[in-house]
């Protein structure tokens, strides 16, 4: 058995005789870290060297989310040559195999990656893989711990600081997140994850105009991004316009030209586009902008009746439920909701225990039902499902960032106002204002709440505050 070793991008040994195989692996690394749309390049690795363990297992991991029938063959091939692989390849194989196991314990999966990174700290793709897992666990603390573990060995590397910035954002450490993001941007101004982190900070701090100017300047580097990252960056821009009370037509333009239009590309991944499209439209509808958006939600909902885009992730399913319910696709919405309940009920006992540990079943299903009711206009029932003390931060386990979760807080406040709970609404709004007092919409909500309470003088004062803030952003 020939055992020639070559070095990959990190300088770690990979057993292969093929330069093309190593080239494909390195290209895949770049695509993952840059959120590129050509991650399928990894399929060239097993084609160039069918015996390469690393090429086969990374290809299997790439195909896992597609349900491809090739996955078992790639895994079996990797297993058959595992004894000849390098220690690095064996470590990656162990991590990926456990990660794709249907009954994995997420904590153990993170531990395995942490072990790999202790021995191979330059492997930023394994770090990214672990951070994605932490994101879906709602554990920004673990994500930060992992990146800090390898930072000393990668302090001058491309992409590392964007990976540092994101968990800092999720932990509310905005000043540190901005510093990390800007360091990453200085190393590589096309590092989209660093760009994204900087935008997050500006948006959270209600520096909407600054965020838009920054992202518009960065946008020339986005054409090679994946469907998700491309439309997600524009989603952020649209939200900054929306939150800064720019004309609604400007938000519509971003939706049409920079989100929906992505679907025209032959290599687009529709579910990744839908996630950002619905997330934006829900906020537009909460703000009463549906007239300006015409039949766009209906066109989107028609696409969402396709069940192949269901059950990919909780966040998307929850948003789909609102879109289907709001547009009258009630039978489809019921099918989706029942499907979510069914998928939970048929999980193995071990998997149910793991999922219950993260409260995803209880919280995910209750939020899903609430958005279904909200979409139908059953506001009282929707509010009962969320509860008066709803806190979106407890729902990270659906696979959403703080910024993505904010829309559910807006839904909750809207429900409180619609059901006559204006006093409770003022408390919920005040909590938001402690973090984002520069957001005009929150002051308009306060005006509405106090008007409902019959406190006209206070309402007028808050309305004036909102309008003054509007003038500081895009007017």
Secondary structure by P-SEA (a helix, b strand, c coil): ccbbbbbcccccccccccaaaaaaaaaaaaaaaacccccccaaaaaaaccccaaaaaaaaaaaccccccaaaaaaaaaaaacccccaaaaaaaaaaaaaacccccaaaaaaaaaaaaaacccaaaaaaaaaaaaaaaccaaaaaaaaaacccccccccaaaaaaaaaaaaacaaaaaaaaaaaaaaacccaaaaaaaaaaaaaaacaaaaaaaaaaaaccccccccaaaaaaaaaaaaaaaaaacccaaaaaaaaacccccccccccccaaaaaaaaaaaaaaaaaacccccccaaaaaaaaaacccccccccaaaaaaaaaaaaaacaaaaaaaaaaaaaaaaaaccaaaaaaaaaaaaaaaaaaaaaaaaaaaacaaaaaaaaaccccccccccccccccccaaaaaaaaaaaaaaacaaaaaaaaaaaaaacccccaaaaaaaaaaaaaacaaaaaaaaaaaaaaaaaaccc
